[in-house]
Amino acid sequence: MSREQKVAVVDAYLNCFLMKHLSKVRFADDVTFEGPRIPKLVGKQNVIGFLKTILPMFKGIRLKPHIC
């Protein structure tokens, strides 16, 4: 995968958060999510359920240069 393709994947992922469309994020069935204030989440439905609770707080994303 080229650098440009990798950047495009990350940009598409972040855009789903900004547009509030988690259904467009292609999570693996066994995806995991770890954060500093929550226990480790395992499984697509668990991760999406959590992200839906924090999605309203997203006002924008500031991204420094991509590092691939």
PQR file of N, CA, C, O and H, with PARSE charges and radii, in Angstrom:
ATOM      1  N   MET A   1       0.849  -1.174   0.000 -0.4000 1.5000
ATOM      2  CA  MET A   1       0.000   0.000   0.000 -0.0000 2.0000
ATOM      3  C   MET A   1       0.892   1.234   0.000  0.5500 1.7000
ATOM      4  O   MET A   1       1.820   1.334   0.803 -0.5500 1.4000
ATOM      5  N   SER A   2       0.616   2.160  -0.887 -0.4000 1.5000
ATOM      6  CA  SER A   2       1.433   3.369  -0.978 -0.0000 2.0000
ATOM      7  C   SER A   2       1.123   4.321   0.174  0.5500 1.7000
ATOM      8  O   SER A   2       0.113   4.178   0.862 -0.5500 1.4000
ATOM      9  H   SER A   2      -0.138   2.079  -1.540  0.4000 1.0000
ATOM     10  N   ARG A   3       2.002   5.286   0.369 -0.4000 1.5000
ATOM     11  CA  ARG A   3       1.782   6.295   1.399 -0.0000 2.0000
ATOM     12  C   ARG A   3       0.458   7.014   1.167  0.5500 1.7000
ATOM     13  O   ARG A   3      -0.296   7.245   2.112 -0.5500 1.4000
ATOM     14  H   ARG A   3       2.823   5.402  -0.190  0.4000 1.0000
ATOM     15  N   GLU A   4       0.174   7.366  -0.076 -0.4000 1.5000
ATOM     16  CA  GLU A   4      -1.046   8.095  -0.403 -0.0000 2.0000
ATOM     17  C   GLU A   4      -2.284   7.260  -0.068  0.5500 1.7000
ATOM     18  O   GLU A   4      -3.287   7.792   0.409 -0.5500 1.4000
ATOM     19  H   GLU A   4       0.787   7.178  -0.844  0.4000 1.0000
ATOM     20  N   GLN A   5      -2.210   5.960  -0.319 -0.4000 1.5000
ATOM     21  CA  GLN A   5      -3.336   5.086   0.011 -0.0000 2.0000
ATOM     22  C   GLN A   5      -3.534   4.998   1.529  0.5500 1.7000
ATOM     23  O   GLN A   5      -4.667   4.993   2.010 -0.5500 1.4000
ATOM     24  H   GLN A   5      -1.395   5.528  -0.706  0.4000 1.0000
ATOM     25  N   LYS A   6      -2.449   4.929   2.265 -0.4000 1.5000
ATOM     26  CA  LYS A   6      -2.544   4.881   3.727 -0.0000 2.0000
ATOM     27  C   LYS A   6      -3.152   6.165   4.274  0.5500 1.7000
ATOM     28  O   LYS A   6      -4.013   6.123   5.152 -0.5500 1.4000
ATOM     29  H   LYS A   6      -1.529   4.933   1.874  0.4000 1.0000
ATOM     30  N   VAL A   7      -2.707   7.299   3.760 -0.4000 1.5000
ATOM     31  CA  VAL A   7      -3.251   8.589   4.192 -0.0000 2.0000
ATOM     32  C   VAL A   7      -4.737   8.668   3.851  0.5500 1.7000
ATOM     33  O   VAL A   7      -5.525   9.175   4.649 -0.5500 1.4000
ATOM     34  H   VAL A   7      -2.007   7.333   3.047  0.4000 1.0000
ATOM     35  N   ALA A   8      -5.123   8.178   2.690 -0.4000 1.5000
ATOM     36  CA  ALA A   8      -6.528   8.202   2.281 -0.0000 2.0000
ATOM     37  C   ALA A   8      -7.390   7.366   3.227  0.5500 1.7000
ATOM     38  O   ALA A   8      -8.514   7.757   3.541 -0.5500 1.4000
ATOM     39  H   ALA A   8      -4.483   7.766   2.042  0.4000 1.0000
ATOM     40  N   VAL A   9      -6.879   6.227   3.683 -0.4000 1.5000
ATOM     41  CA  VAL A   9      -7.620   5.378   4.618 -0.0000 2.0000
ATOM     42  C   VAL A   9      -7.826   6.119   5.941  0.5500 1.7000
ATOM     43  O   VAL A   9      -8.932   6.128   6.480 -0.5500 1.4000
ATOM     44  H   VAL A   9      -5.966   5.910   3.428  0.4000 1.0000
ATOM     45  N   VAL A  10      -6.776   6.731   6.458 -0.4000 1.5000
ATOM     46  CA  VAL A  10      -6.880   7.469   7.723 -0.0000 2.0000
ATOM     47  C   VAL A  10      -7.830   8.654   7.562  0.5500 1.7000
ATOM     48  O   VAL A  10      -8.668   8.893   8.432 -0.5500 1.4000
ATOM     49  H   VAL A  10      -5.877   6.723   6.020  0.4000 1.0000
ATOM     50  N   ASP A  11      -7.711   9.390   6.475 -0.4000 1.5000
ATOM     51  CA  ASP A  11      -8.592  10.531   6.245 -0.0000 2.0000
ATOM     52  C   ASP A  11     -10.053  10.100   6.153  0.5500 1.7000
ATOM     53  O   ASP A  11     -10.931  10.781   6.684 -0.5500 1.4000
ATOM     54  H   ASP A  11      -7.030   9.196   5.769  0.4000 1.0000
ATOM     55  N   ALA A  12     -10.319   8.998   5.497 -0.4000 1.5000
ATOM     56  CA  ALA A  12     -11.696   8.494   5.382 -0.0000 2.0000
ATOM     57  C   ALA A  12     -12.235   8.108   6.754  0.5500 1.7000
ATOM     58  O   ALA A  12     -13.392   8.384   7.073 -0.5500 1.4000
ATOM     59  H   ALA A  12      -9.606   8.445   5.066  0.4000 1.0000
ATOM     60  N   TYR A  13     -11.393   7.468   7.565 -0.4000 1.5000
ATOM     61  CA  TYR A  13     -11.784   7.075   8.922 -0.0000 2.0000
ATOM     62  C   TYR A  13     -12.137   8.307   9.762  0.5500 1.7000
ATOM     63  O   TYR A  13     -13.185   8.347  10.406 -0.5500 1.4000
ATOM     64  H   TYR A  13     -10.453   7.244   7.306  0.4000 1.0000
ATOM     65  N   LEU A  14     -11.260   9.301   9.749 -0.4000 1.5000
ATOM     66  CA  LEU A  14     -11.507  10.509  10.533 -0.0000 2.0000
ATOM     67  C   LEU A  14     -12.725  11.269  10.020  0.5500 1.7000
ATOM     68  O   LEU A  14     -13.474  11.849  10.806 -0.5500 1.4000
ATOM     69  H   LEU A  14     -10.408   9.269   9.226  0.4000 1.0000
ATOM     70  N   ASN A  15     -12.922  11.266   8.725 -0.4000 1.5000
ATOM     71  CA  ASN A  15     -14.072  11.954   8.147 -0.0000 2.0000
ATOM     72  C   ASN A  15     -15.387  11.327   8.625  0.5500 1.7000
ATOM     73  O   ASN A  15     -16.385  12.029   8.783 -0.5500 1.4000
ATOM     74  H   ASN A  15     -12.314  10.795   8.087  0.4000 1.0000
ATOM     75  N   CYS A  16     -15.390  10.018   8.852 -0.4000 1.5000
ATOM     76  CA  CYS A  16     -16.597   9.364   9.369 -0.0000 2.0000
ATOM     77  C   CYS A  16     -16.970   9.919  10.739  0.5500 1.7000
ATOM     78  O   CYS A  16     -18.153  10.046  11.054 -0.5500 1.4000
ATOM     79  H   CYS A  16     -14.578   9.447   8.724  0.4000 1.0000
ATOM     80  N   PHE A  17     -15.976  10.248  11.552 -0.4000 1.5000
ATOM     81  CA  PHE A  17     -16.249  10.841  12.861 -0.0000 2.0000
ATOM     82  C   PHE A  17     -16.774  12.265  12.705  0.5500 1.7000
ATOM     83  O   PHE A  17     -17.737  12.659  13.362 -0.5500 1.4000
ATOM     84  H   PHE A  17     -15.015  10.145  11.297  0.4000 1.0000
ATOM     85  N   LEU A  18     -16.137  13.020  11.841 -0.4000 1.5000
ATOM     86  CA  LEU A  18     -16.569  14.403  11.646 -0.0000 2.0000
ATOM     87  C   LEU A  18     -17.978  14.484  11.079  0.5500 1.7000
ATOM     88  O   LEU A  18     -18.750  15.370  11.447 -0.5500 1.4000
ATOM     89  H   LEU A  18     -15.354  12.700  11.308  0.4000 1.0000
ATOM     90  N   MET A  19     -18.310  13.571  10.193 -0.4000 1.5000
ATOM     91  CA  MET A  19     -19.631  13.574   9.560 -0.0000 2.0000
ATOM     92  C   MET A  19     -20.654  12.794  10.392  0.5500 1.7000
ATOM     93  O   MET A  19     -21.834  12.731  10.048 -0.5500 1.4000
ATOM     94  H   MET A  19     -17.683  12.852   9.894  0.4000 1.0000
ATOM     95  N   LYS A  20     -20.176  12.200  11.497 -0.4000 1.5000
ATOM     96  CA  LYS A  20     -21.041  11.435  12.404 -0.0000 2.0000
ATOM     97  C   LYS A  20     -21.681  10.224  11.721  0.5500 1.7000
ATOM     98  O   LYS A  20     -22.859   9.937  11.934 -0.5500 1.4000
ATOM     99  H   LYS A  20     -19.217  12.252  11.776  0.4000 1.0000
ATOM    100  N   HIS A  21     -20.900   9.518  10.902 -0.4000 1.5000
ATOM    101  CA  HIS A  21     -21.378   8.340  10.180 -0.0000 2.0000
ATOM    102  C   HIS A  21     -20.514   7.127  10.518  0.5500 1.7000
ATOM    103  O   HIS A  21     -19.728   6.670   9.687 -0.5500 1.4000
ATOM    104  H   HIS A  21     -19.944   9.752  10.729  0.4000 1.0000
ATOM    105  N   LEU A  22     -20.657   6.615  11.715 -0.4000 1.5000
ATOM    106  CA  LEU A  22     -19.863   5.449  12.112 -0.0000 2.0000
ATOM    107  C   LEU A  22     -20.198   4.218  11.280  0.5500 1.7000
ATOM    108  O   LEU A  22     -19.380   3.304  11.178 -0.5500 1.4000
ATOM    109  H   LEU A  22     -21.296   6.985  12.389  0.4000 1.0000
ATOM    110  N   SER A  23     -21.371   4.179  10.691 -0.4000 1.5000
ATOM    111  CA  SER A  23     -21.744   3.017   9.883 -0.0000 2.0000
ATOM    112  C   SER A  23     -20.850   2.875   8.661  0.5500 1.7000
ATOM    113  O   SER A  23     -20.790   1.804   8.058 -0.5500 1.4000
ATOM    114  H   SER A  23     -22.036   4.921  10.774  0.4000 1.0000
ATOM    115  N   LYS A  24     -20.157   3.942   8.293 -0.4000 1.5000
ATOM    116  CA  LYS A  24     -19.268   3.887   7.133 -0.0000 2.0000
ATOM    117  C   LYS A  24     -17.854   3.436   7.490  0.5500 1.7000
ATOM    118  O   LYS A  24     -17.030   3.215   6.602 -0.5500 1.4000
ATOM    119  H   LYS A  24     -20.206   4.812   8.784  0.4000 1.0000
ATOM    120  N   VAL A  25     -17.570   3.299   8.790 -0.4000 1.5000
ATOM    121  CA  VAL A  25     -16.255   2.812   9.214 -0.0000 2.0000
ATOM    122  C   VAL A  25     -16.283   1.293   9.125  0.5500 1.7000
ATOM    123  O   VAL A  25     -17.182   0.648   9.666 -0.5500 1.4000
ATOM    124  H   VAL A  25     -18.239   3.479   9.511  0.4000 1.0000
ATOM    125  N   ARG A  26     -15.299   0.727   8.445 -0.4000 1.5000
ATOM    126  CA  ARG A  26     -15.257  -0.731   8.279 -0.0000 2.0000
ATOM    127  C   ARG A  26     -14.386  -1.346   9.373  0.5500 1.7000
ATOM    128  O   ARG A  26     -13.195  -1.592   9.180 -0.5500 1.4000
ATOM    129  H   ARG A  26     -14.569   1.250   8.006  0.4000 1.0000
ATOM    130  N   PHE A  27     -15.008  -1.587  10.522 -0.4000 1.5000
ATOM    131  CA  PHE A  27     -14.315  -2.222  11.635 -0.0000 2.0000
ATOM    132  C   PHE A  27     -14.291  -3.733  11.435  0.5500 1.7000
ATOM    133  O   PHE A  27     -15.247  -4.313  10.919 -0.5500 1.4000
ATOM    134  H   PHE A  27     -15.976  -1.387  10.678  0.4000 1.0000
ATOM    135  N   ALA A  28     -13.204  -4.363  11.842 -0.4000 1.5000
ATOM    136  CA  ALA A  28     -13.144  -5.830  11.870 -0.0000 2.0000
ATOM    137  C   ALA A  28     -14.062  -6.324  12.985  0.5500 1.7000
ATOM    138  O   ALA A  28     -14.291  -5.611  13.961 -0.5500 1.4000
ATOM    139  H   ALA A  28     -12.427  -3.893  12.261  0.4000 1.0000
ATOM    140  N   ASP A  29     -14.580  -7.522  12.847 -0.4000 1.5000
ATOM    141  CA  ASP A  29     -15.474  -8.073  13.872 -0.0000 2.0000
ATOM    142  C   ASP A  29     -14.790  -8.168  15.232  0.5500 1.7000
ATOM    143  O   ASP A  29     -15.451  -8.049  16.264 -0.5500 1.4000
ATOM    144  H   ASP A  29     -14.395  -8.101  12.054  0.4000 1.0000
ATOM    145  N   ASP A  30     -13.469  -8.381  15.245 -0.4000 1.5000
ATOM    146  CA  ASP A  30     -12.738  -8.530  16.505 -0.0000 2.0000
ATOM    147  C   ASP A  30     -11.922  -7.282  16.862  0.5500 1.7000
ATOM    148  O   ASP A  30     -10.906  -7.381  17.549 -0.5500 1.4000
ATOM    149  H   ASP A  30     -12.933  -8.477  14.406  0.4000 1.0000
ATOM    150  N   VAL A  31     -12.364  -6.114  16.398 -0.4000 1.5000
ATOM    151  CA  VAL A  31     -11.669  -4.863  16.684 -0.0000 2.0000
ATOM    152  C   VAL A  31     -11.577  -4.658  18.199  0.5500 1.7000
ATOM    153  O   VAL A  31     -12.456  -5.085  18.947 -0.5500 1.4000
ATOM    154  H   VAL A  31     -13.189  -6.033  15.839  0.4000 1.0000
ATOM    155  N   THR A  32     -10.507  -4.003  18.635 -0.4000 1.5000
ATOM    156  CA  THR A  32     -10.371  -3.634  20.046 -0.0000 2.0000
ATOM    157  C   THR A  32     -10.171  -2.137  20.151  0.5500 1.7000
ATOM    158  O   THR A  32      -9.669  -1.493  19.230 -0.5500 1.4000
ATOM    159  H   THR A  32      -9.792  -3.657  18.027  0.4000 1.0000
ATOM    160  N   PHE A  33     -10.571  -1.595  21.286 -0.4000 1.5000
ATOM    161  CA  PHE A  33     -10.414  -0.167  21.555 -0.0000 2.0000
ATOM    162  C   PHE A  33      -9.921  -0.038  22.979  0.5500 1.7000
ATOM    163  O   PHE A  33     -10.492  -0.613  23.906 -0.5500 1.4000
ATOM    164  H   PHE A  33     -10.979  -2.118  22.035  0.4000 1.0000
ATOM    165  N   GLU A  34      -8.843   0.731  23.144 -0.4000 1.5000
ATOM    166  CA  GLU A  34      -8.306   0.957  24.474 -0.0000 2.0000
ATOM    167  C   GLU A  34      -8.168   2.454  24.699  0.5500 1.7000
ATOM    168  O   GLU A  34      -7.632   3.177  23.859 -0.5500 1.4000
ATOM    169  H   GLU A  34      -8.379   1.198  22.391  0.4000 1.0000
ATOM    170  N   GLY A  35      -8.649   2.898  25.823 -0.4000 1.5000
ATOM    171  CA  GLY A  35      -8.552   4.306  26.176 -0.0000 2.0000
ATOM    172  C   GLY A  35      -8.098   4.451  27.616  0.5500 1.7000
ATOM    173  O   GLY A  35      -8.141   3.491  28.385 -0.5500 1.4000
ATOM    174  H   GLY A  35      -9.084   2.311  26.506  0.4000 1.0000
ATOM    175  N   PRO A  36      -7.661   5.649  27.983 -0.5600 1.5000
ATOM    176  CA  PRO A  36      -7.120   5.847  29.329  0.2800 2.0000
ATOM    177  C   PRO A  36      -8.168   5.782  30.439  0.5500 1.7000
ATOM    178  O   PRO A  36      -7.819   5.544  31.595 -0.5500 1.4000
ATOM    179  N   ARG A  37      -9.443   5.989  30.110 -0.4000 1.5000
ATOM    180  CA  ARG A  37     -10.468   6.040  31.157 -0.0000 2.0000
ATOM    181  C   ARG A  37     -11.519   4.939  31.053  0.5500 1.7000
ATOM    182  O   ARG A  37     -12.506   4.954  31.788 -0.5500 1.4000
ATOM    183  H   ARG A  37      -9.726   6.183  29.171  0.4000 1.0000
ATOM    184  N   ILE A  38     -11.318   4.000  30.159 -0.4000 1.5000
ATOM    185  CA  ILE A  38     -12.286   2.911  30.006 -0.0000 2.0000
ATOM    186  C   ILE A  38     -11.534   1.591  29.920  0.5500 1.7000
ATOM    187  O   ILE A  38     -10.370   1.558  29.521 -0.5500 1.4000
ATOM    188  H   ILE A  38     -10.517   3.988  29.561  0.4000 1.0000
ATOM    189  N   PRO A  39     -12.202   0.505  30.294 -0.5600 1.5000
ATOM    190  CA  PRO A  39     -11.554  -0.790  30.112  0.2800 2.0000
ATOM    191  C   PRO A  39     -11.482  -1.128  28.628  0.5500 1.7000
ATOM    192  O   PRO A  39     -12.202  -0.554  27.812 -0.5500 1.4000
ATOM    193  N   LYS A  40     -10.617  -2.052  28.297 -0.4000 1.5000
ATOM    194  CA  LYS A  40     -10.455  -2.476  26.905 -0.0000 2.0000
ATOM    195  C   LYS A  40     -11.778  -3.014  26.373  0.5500 1.7000
ATOM    196  O   LYS A  40     -12.419  -3.852  27.007 -0.5500 1.4000
ATOM    197  H   LYS A  40     -10.032  -2.519  28.960  0.4000 1.0000
ATOM    198  N   LEU A  41     -12.181  -2.523  25.201 -0.4000 1.5000
ATOM    199  CA  LEU A  41     -13.394  -2.988  24.539 -0.0000 2.0000
ATOM    200  C   LEU A  41     -13.010  -3.934  23.411  0.5500 1.7000
ATOM    201  O   LEU A  41     -12.064  -3.668  22.670 -0.5500 1.4000
ATOM    202  H   LEU A  41     -11.661  -1.842  24.686  0.4000 1.0000
ATOM    203  N   VAL A  42     -13.731  -5.022  23.281 -0.4000 1.5000
ATOM    204  CA  VAL A  42     -13.464  -6.010  22.244 -0.0000 2.0000
ATOM    205  C   VAL A  42     -14.755  -6.277  21.484  0.5500 1.7000
ATOM    206  O   VAL A  42     -15.806  -6.497  22.086 -0.5500 1.4000
ATOM    207  H   VAL A  42     -14.500  -5.238  23.884  0.4000 1.0000
ATOM    208  N   GLY A  43     -14.670  -6.256  20.167 -0.4000 1.5000
ATOM    209  CA  GLY A  43     -15.809  -6.567  19.329 -0.0000 2.0000
ATOM    210  C   GLY A  43     -16.416  -5.335  18.682  0.5500 1.7000
ATOM    211  O   GLY A  43     -16.524  -4.273  19.295 -0.5500 1.4000
ATOM    212  H   GLY A  43     -13.816  -6.078  19.678  0.4000 1.0000
ATOM    213  N   LYS A  44     -16.800  -5.500  17.453 -0.4000 1.5000
ATOM    214  CA  LYS A  44     -17.335  -4.406  16.640 -0.0000 2.0000
ATOM    215  C   LYS A  44     -18.502  -3.687  17.319  0.5500 1.7000
ATOM    216  O   LYS A  44     -18.512  -2.458  17.392 -0.5500 1.4000
ATOM    217  H   LYS A  44     -16.712  -6.363  16.955  0.4000 1.0000
ATOM    218  N   GLN A  45     -19.472  -4.433  17.810 -0.4000 1.5000
ATOM    219  CA  GLN A  45     -20.657  -3.809  18.412 -0.0000 2.0000
ATOM    220  C   GLN A  45     -20.311  -3.054  19.691  0.5500 1.7000
ATOM    221  O   GLN A  45     -20.873  -1.989  19.946 -0.5500 1.4000
ATOM    222  H   GLN A  45     -19.465  -5.431  17.750  0.4000 1.0000
ATOM    223  N   ASN A  46     -19.400  -3.584  20.496 -0.4000 1.5000
ATOM    224  CA  ASN A  46     -18.987  -2.890  21.725 -0.0000 2.0000
ATOM    225  C   ASN A  46     -18.275  -1.583  21.409  0.5500 1.7000
ATOM    226  O   ASN A  46     -18.538  -0.557  22.036 -0.5500 1.4000
ATOM    227  H   ASN A  46     -18.943  -4.450  20.289  0.4000 1.0000
ATOM    228  N   VAL A  47     -17.377  -1.625  20.441 -0.4000 1.5000
ATOM    229  CA  VAL A  47     -16.619  -0.427  20.079 -0.0000 2.0000
ATOM    230  C   VAL A  47     -17.549   0.624  19.474  0.5500 1.7000
ATOM    231  O   VAL A  47     -17.480   1.795  19.846 -0.5500 1.4000
ATOM    232  H   VAL A  47     -17.163  -2.459  19.931  0.4000 1.0000
ATOM    233  N   ILE A  48     -18.411   0.220  18.552 -0.4000 1.5000
ATOM    234  CA  ILE A  48     -19.342   1.170  17.938 -0.0000 2.0000
ATOM    235  C   ILE A  48     -20.280   1.744  18.993  0.5500 1.7000
ATOM    236  O   ILE A  48     -20.564   2.942  18.980 -0.5500 1.4000
ATOM    237  H   ILE A  48     -18.467  -0.732  18.250  0.4000 1.0000
ATOM    238  N   GLY A  49     -20.764   0.908  19.904 -0.4000 1.5000
ATOM    239  CA  GLY A  49     -21.637   1.394  20.970 -0.0000 2.0000
ATOM    240  C   GLY A  49     -20.974   2.475  21.796  0.5500 1.7000
ATOM    241  O   GLY A  49     -21.594   3.491  22.108 -0.5500 1.4000
ATOM    242  H   GLY A  49     -20.534  -0.065  19.915  0.4000 1.0000
ATOM    243  N   PHE A  50     -19.706   2.262  22.156 -0.4000 1.5000
ATOM    244  CA  PHE A  50     -18.977   3.281  22.922 -0.0000 2.0000
ATOM    245  C   PHE A  50     -18.755   4.540  22.099  0.5500 1.7000
ATOM    246  O   PHE A  50     -18.988   5.649  22.581 -0.5500 1.4000
ATOM    247  H   PHE A  50     -19.202   1.437  21.902  0.4000 1.0000
ATOM    248  N   LEU A  51     -18.309   4.376  20.868 -0.4000 1.5000
ATOM    249  CA  LEU A  51     -18.025   5.553  20.037 -0.0000 2.0000
ATOM    250  C   LEU A  51     -19.279   6.394  19.805  0.5500 1.7000
ATOM    251  O   LEU A  51     -19.192   7.618  19.702 -0.5500 1.4000
ATOM    252  H   LEU A  51     -18.120   3.476  20.476  0.4000 1.0000
ATOM    253  N   LYS A  52     -20.432   5.754  19.723 -0.4000 1.5000
ATOM    254  CA  LYS A  52     -21.683   6.509  19.560 -0.0000 2.0000
ATOM    255  C   LYS A  52     -21.946   7.408  20.760  0.5500 1.7000
ATOM    256  O   LYS A  52     -22.553   8.470  20.620 -0.5500 1.4000
ATOM    257  H   LYS A  52     -20.502   4.760  19.806  0.4000 1.0000
ATOM    258  N   THR A  53     -21.491   6.990  21.942 -0.4000 1.5000
ATOM    259  CA  THR A  53     -21.719   7.809  23.136 -0.0000 2.0000
ATOM    260  C   THR A  53     -20.821   9.044  23.160  0.5500 1.7000
ATOM    261  O   THR A  53     -21.189  10.067  23.738 -0.5500 1.4000
ATOM    262  H   THR A  53     -20.997   6.128  22.056  0.4000 1.0000
ATOM    263  N   ILE A  54     -19.644   8.953  22.534 -0.4000 1.5000
ATOM    264  CA  ILE A  54     -18.743  10.112  22.543 -0.0000 2.0000
ATOM    265  C   ILE A  54     -18.811  10.928  21.261  0.5500 1.7000
ATOM    266  O   ILE A  54     -18.263  12.028  21.194 -0.5500 1.4000
ATOM    267  H   ILE A  54     -19.346   8.122  22.064  0.4000 1.0000
ATOM    268  N   LEU A  55     -19.476  10.400  20.249 -0.4000 1.5000
ATOM    269  CA  LEU A  55     -19.550  11.072  18.953 -0.0000 2.0000
ATOM    270  C   LEU A  55     -20.101  12.501  19.046  0.5500 1.7000
ATOM    271  O   LEU A  55     -19.590  13.383  18.355 -0.5500 1.4000
ATOM    272  H   LEU A  55     -19.922   9.506  20.304  0.4000 1.0000
ATOM    273  N   PRO A  56     -21.110  12.760  19.862 -0.5600 1.5000
ATOM    274  CA  PRO A  56     -21.620  14.136  19.943  0.2800 2.0000
ATOM    275  C   PRO A  56     -20.589  15.160  20.430  0.5500 1.7000
ATOM    276  O   PRO A  56     -20.751  16.359  20.200 -0.5500 1.4000
ATOM    277  N   MET A  57     -19.549  14.700  21.091 -0.4000 1.5000
ATOM    278  CA  MET A  57     -18.519  15.617  21.590 -0.0000 2.0000
ATOM    279  C   MET A  57     -17.532  16.052  20.512  0.5500 1.7000
ATOM    280  O   MET A  57     -16.802  17.024  20.710 -0.5500 1.4000
ATOM    281  H   MET A  57     -19.417  13.726  21.277  0.4000 1.0000
ATOM    282  N   PHE A  58     -17.492  15.356  19.378 -0.4000 1.5000
ATOM    283  CA  PHE A  58     -16.561  15.700  18.305 -0.0000 2.0000
ATOM    284  C   PHE A  58     -16.988  17.004  17.648  0.5500 1.7000
ATOM    285  O   PHE A  58     -18.058  17.081  17.045 -0.5500 1.4000
ATOM    286  H   PHE A  58     -18.084  14.566  19.218  0.4000 1.0000
ATOM    287  N   LYS A  59     -16.167  18.005  17.761 -0.4000 1.5000
ATOM    288  CA  LYS A  59     -16.420  19.292  17.116 -0.0000 2.0000
ATOM    289  C   LYS A  59     -15.502  19.498  15.921  0.5500 1.7000
ATOM    290  O   LYS A  59     -15.811  20.274  15.017 -0.5500 1.4000
ATOM    291  H   LYS A  59     -15.297  17.943  18.251  0.4000 1.0000
ATOM    292  N   GLY A  60     -14.384  18.808  15.922 -0.4000 1.5000
ATOM    293  CA  GLY A  60     -13.420  18.922  14.841 -0.0000 2.0000
ATOM    294  C   GLY A  60     -12.202  18.077  15.155  0.5500 1.7000
ATOM    295  O   GLY A  60     -12.026  17.595  16.274 -0.5500 1.4000
ATOM    296  H   GLY A  60     -14.133  18.178  16.657  0.4000 1.0000
ATOM    297  N   ILE A  61     -11.390  17.913  14.169 -0.4000 1.5000
ATOM    298  CA  ILE A  61     -10.144  17.165  14.328 -0.0000 2.0000
ATOM    299  C   ILE A  61      -9.034  17.995  13.734  0.5500 1.7000
ATOM    300  O   ILE A  61      -9.113  18.429  12.584 -0.5500 1.4000
ATOM    301  H   ILE A  61     -11.533  18.304  13.260  0.4000 1.0000
ATOM    302  N   ARG A  62      -8.005  18.214  14.517 -0.4000 1.5000
ATOM    303  CA  ARG A  62      -6.825  18.929  14.022 -0.0000 2.0000
ATOM    304  C   ARG A  62      -5.746  17.895  13.825  0.5500 1.7000
ATOM    305  O   ARG A  62      -5.351  17.202  14.762 -0.5500 1.4000
ATOM    306  H   ARG A  62      -7.941  17.862  15.451  0.4000 1.0000
ATOM    307  N   LEU A  63      -5.278  17.796  12.616 -0.4000 1.5000
ATOM    308  CA  LEU A  63      -4.301  16.778  12.284 -0.0000 2.0000
ATOM    309  C   LEU A  63      -2.988  17.412  11.875  0.5500 1.7000
ATOM    310  O   LEU A  63      -2.937  18.262  10.986 -0.5500 1.4000
ATOM    311  H   LEU A  63      -5.599  18.359  11.855  0.4000 1.0000
ATOM    312  N   LYS A  64      -1.934  16.987  12.536 -0.4000 1.5000
ATOM    313  CA  LYS A  64      -0.600  17.411  12.125 -0.0000 2.0000
ATOM    314  C   LYS A  64      -0.209  16.531  10.948  0.5500 1.7000
ATOM    315  O   LYS A  64      -0.970  15.627  10.604 -0.5500 1.4000
ATOM    316  H   LYS A  64      -1.976  16.297  13.259  0.4000 1.0000
ATOM    317  N   PRO A  65       0.925  16.746  10.320 -0.5600 1.5000
ATOM    318  CA  PRO A  65       1.278  15.936   9.156  0.2800 2.0000
ATOM    319  C   PRO A  65       1.184  14.436   9.448  0.5500 1.7000
ATOM    320  O   PRO A  65       1.517  13.972  10.538 -0.5500 1.4000
ATOM    321  N   HIS A  66       0.726  13.703   8.451 -0.4000 1.5000
ATOM    322  CA  HIS A  66       0.650  12.244   8.572 -0.0000 2.0000
ATOM    323  C   HIS A  66       2.053  11.662   8.654  0.5500 1.7000
ATOM    324  O   HIS A  66       2.962  12.109   7.955 -0.5500 1.4000
ATOM    325  H   HIS A  66       0.455  14.080   7.565  0.4000 1.0000
ATOM    326  N   ILE A  67       2.219  10.668   9.509 -0.4000 1.5000
ATOM    327  CA  ILE A  67       3.466   9.925   9.589 -0.0000 2.0000
ATOM    328  C   ILE A  67       3.134   8.483   9.239  0.5500 1.7000
ATOM    329  O   ILE A  67       2.374   7.826   9.952 -0.5500 1.4000
ATOM    330  H   ILE A  67       1.480  10.306  10.077  0.4000 1.0000
ATOM    331  N   CYS A  68       3.692   7.997   8.160 -0.4000 1.5000
ATOM    332  CA  CYS A  68       3.405   6.617   7.708 -0.0000 2.0000
ATOM    333  C   CYS A  68       4.649   5.768   7.837  0.5500 1.7000
ATOM    334  O   CYS A  68       4.623   4.582   7.511 -0.5500 1.4000
ATOM    335  H   CYS A  68       4.309   8.531   7.582  0.4000 1.0000
TER
END
